[in-house]
Structures are given as structure tokens and as C-alpha cells.
Amino acid sequence: MADLWAERRAEARRKAAPLAVRLRPRTLDELVGQTHIVGEGKLLRRMLLADTITSLILHGPPGTGKTTLARLIAAHTKKHFVAENAASVGVKRIREIIDDSARRVEAGSGRSILFLDEIHRFTKAQQDVLLGDVERGLVTLVGATTENPLFACNAALVSRSTLFRLEPLSVEDIKEVLRRAIADEERGFGKLPIEASDDALEVWAIKSDGDARRALTALEVAVMSSDQNTKPIIIDRAIAEESIQQKAAVYADDEHYDSASAMIKSIRGSDPDAAVYWIARMLEGGEDPRFIVRRLAILASEDIGNADPQAVVMAASAWTLVERIGLPEARITLGQLATYLALAPKSNASYVAIDAALADVREGRTIPVPMHLRDPNSSPIADDSGKGMKMRDRRKANADERYEYSHAEGDSITGQDYLGVPKTYYEPIDRGFEADLRKRLAQIKELRQQKRGKSD
């Protein structure tokens, strides 16, 4: 009798569960997408087939199947499965799970799989309790997070785990999930006479942005809000659009870095359309416009430089405006700056020059300041006796290697050496204004060489 009531309660819970929960795949073959890790011959499938599952961290956007995959791993390996949320589980509960898993290991029934959702929220105390037993194999940890674990998770956890990145489902993947939900009589809406147009499926597949759970929720809203007495239940594009609200921009820490990187690389690649899209993506995700304009100001020097000296002036002006006017108007300033920078000629010659000079200073032998360039009023320098040179002797030494005043020359060019070693750091390219600088530099070098020849 007790078993009968348990079955009835379980059935009631199943019917009350949302469509996305009822449709969770029960086998790897039912899983849609993620073929890069669970497809034939891929690493995770090989680990499952060989029964060599170690601790894992599954990371990726919401609705890509992290929890589902963790349950499939547990089902495939026939391990005891315990699911907790890292934000709410306490140290006492972790100890209970570890002790229970240890008893299972000692009894020969294998270790438990502990699934921790939002593992990036794991505290130091929780980690200290768990790490040693994970390392000894008393419990298998499977973590899930929407963050990049290399940034968000503790290094000790990451070092003990195999990382798997789950990607957003494609439009066709989402459509396949929706078709299954409509046709499945046991867990979906297969017993209802539903006719969903291709346009409706397309709307859900695109607007869900790779999130299967969101697409299934939209389908459920559309079906349950329709007149169940209508035969058939028609779901067209208009109904589909009503049932799925505007998606909030997915913008976790990982997207913060990825979107900024995409913006910079788009401008560097001279694509203004891509540049303004990635800026829009960041703004909709709640990014601080001051962060965006700061990155653009850096880019103006790093990737444009002297090919268009006006770029850094524009960036400085834009930064001031963004600080003063704020959103929403600052979006216009950001768009203007980004499109200008994208279409400006590109050069990283200045960036390369200063980094090369820094590398020489840090790694090479220090070059002494040539005598004719030194300040005659600075502190005395050591002579051969090590007792130091008097100031008047220092001035005499400077006079012997006389500094030539550039403005005394008709062309403002002298034949003097200003570094002391034959080294080239700045090599202007043949684009934009830097092409003029390239010609000017060549002329200067030629004049300097001529004057050195005359002085020799």
C-alpha cells in the first residue's frame, strides 16, 4: 500500500513539473546538441563508455543542458546521485554526503556523484571539506556554472576537474527539441491536436538564443493559454511572439570579456557594423559605458596610433562626454567613436616600439646616457679612482663631448647619437598619416648620417 501511495505521489509531481523538466533527456542518445563533447568518439562519451568519470565542471550559458548532462552521467554510470546548489548547501550537509559516499565505497557499491549547481559560489569552508575527499576518490564532483571556471572557480577545484564547455543550441537544435515536445505523448503535448507553424518554431528557436528551457517554456505558455476545446490548437507566428518575452541580454563575467574582445577585434578589423553590435550587446547587458570608452581609448593608441593621430583626440573627447552625459545619450557618442576608429587607418608601430624598448630595459644591459646628453648640473659621477668626479670636471667632460643644439641647425637636425647603440624601435608603416612620418624619418636618418660623415 505504501508503494502505491509513493507511486501516486511521484506521478502527481511528474504531472505538475514544467514541460522543460518533463522533457529532460533520459539517455545520451536523446540529448540534443553538445556533439563536440558527447558525440561519437568525443572525450566525455569515451569517459562514460570506459566508466572512467572523474570530477567534472560543466560550464556554459543557461538552458544548454548542464543539469541534464550531470543526471545522464549519473544514470549511465549507475552511481548514487546527489544534487545540491553551491549557494545554499552548508558544510554539515557536505560532510553527510561525503560520509554516505564513503560508506558506499566501503560496501563496494561505488562512490556517489555530487552535483553542485552554481559551483562558482562555493565558499572556502565548503571547499576545504570537500577537496581532500574528491582527490582521494571518495566522491565524484560534477559542478555546473554559467561563469568561466578559470575566472570564477577556485583554482584548487579547477585543477582537480576536467572542464567541459557546453555551447548554446543551434536554431535547428531548438526546433528539434520543440518538435519532440509537441509529438511526445508521454511527457509532452502529443495527446493534444497542436498545429505549430514553421514560423512559430522559427520565432522560438531564434529568440530563445540557444536556451532550450526558454523555448520549451514559451511553447508551454502558448499551449496552456490557448482554448483547449479548439480543434486543432493553432499556434502561429503572432502567438509565438506573444508567448516569448524579450530576452534579457546574457551577460555573465565570461560574456563581459568575450564581448569586449569582440568589439576590439571588430574595430581592429575595420568593421563598423560589428563594432556597434558588440557595443549594443554590452550596453543591453548592463555594461558601464565608461568601461567601453576606456577600452576604445586604449585601442586608439594601440591599433591606430600615428596612422591617424586624431583618433586618440576623439577618444579623449568621447571619454569626457560619456563621463558628463551618461546613458542613454552616451550610446550615441560611443557609436560615433567606434565607427570612426573602425574606419581609421591602422598601425601598431608605436605600441610595438614602446614594448620593444621596455623589453630591452627589463631584459638587456642598461645603456648609459651618452655624456653629451647628461645634465651638467646633476650629481657627480665616479671616475677611474672610484672617488667621484668633481662637478667642474663633469662640466668639462660634457664640454669635450659637446651637445649640439638642434635649433642652431638650419634644418633642426644634428649628426649626434641620442641612444648610444645602433637600435631601431619605431618603424612607421606606409598607411595614413604614418606614411608621411615614415618619409620624414627616412629623411632625418639620411641627414643625420650625412652630418656624421662630415664631422668624422
Number of C-alpha atoms within 10 A of each C-alpha: 6 7 8 9 10 11 12 12 12 12 12 11 11 14 12 11 13 15 21 22 15 15 20 19 17 14 14 16 9 11 18 19 21 19 15 16 16 20 16 11 12 12 14 21 19 16 15 17 12 10 13 11 20 19 22 21 26 25 23 20 24 19 22 23 27 24 20 18 23 25 23 19 23 21 15 15 17 14 18 16 17 15 15 17 16 19 14 11 14 15 16 10 12 17 14 11 18 21 15 17 26 20 16 18 16 12 10 9 14 19 22 25 27 25 25 24 24 19 26 22 17 21 16 10 10 18 15 12 15 20 16 12 17 19 16 9 18 23 27 24 27 28 28 27 23 26 21 19 23 14 12 17 19 17 12 11 24 17 10 16 20 15 19 18 19 22 19 21 23 18 20 16 16 28 22 16 23 23 15 16 22 22 16 15 12 11 20 21 19 15 12 16 15 18 14 22 13 12 15 19 23 17 20 28 26 16 17 25 21 23 23 28 22 22 28 26 19 23 27 20 17 21 22 9 11 14 11 13 7 10 11 13 17 16 20 17 17 11 20 24 17 12 19 20 12 10 10 9 14 18 21 14 13 18 20 16 11 14 19 21 13 17 27 24 17 20 27 23 15 20 17 20 14 20 25 22 16 19 24 18 19 23 18 13 16 14 16 12 21 17 13 20 25 15 16 28 23 16 21 31 23 19 25 28 25 27 26 20 16 16 23 21 14 18 26 17 14 23 23 13 16 21 13 10 12 14 14 10 11 20 18 13 19 24 18 15 22 30 18 17 29 26 14 22 20 25 24 20 22 20 16 15 16 13 13 15 16 12 11 13 12 10 9 10 8 9 11 10 12 15 18 19 16 14 12 18 10 10 12 16 13 12 12 7 7 8 10 14 17 14 15 12 15 23 19 13 15 18 13 11 12 13 15 14 11 13 10 10 10 8 10 10 17 21 19 19 13 10 12 12 10 6 8 9 14 17 15 24 19 14 16 17 17 23 15 15 18 17 13 13 15 12 12 17 13 13 16 17 15 13 15 14 10 9 9 5
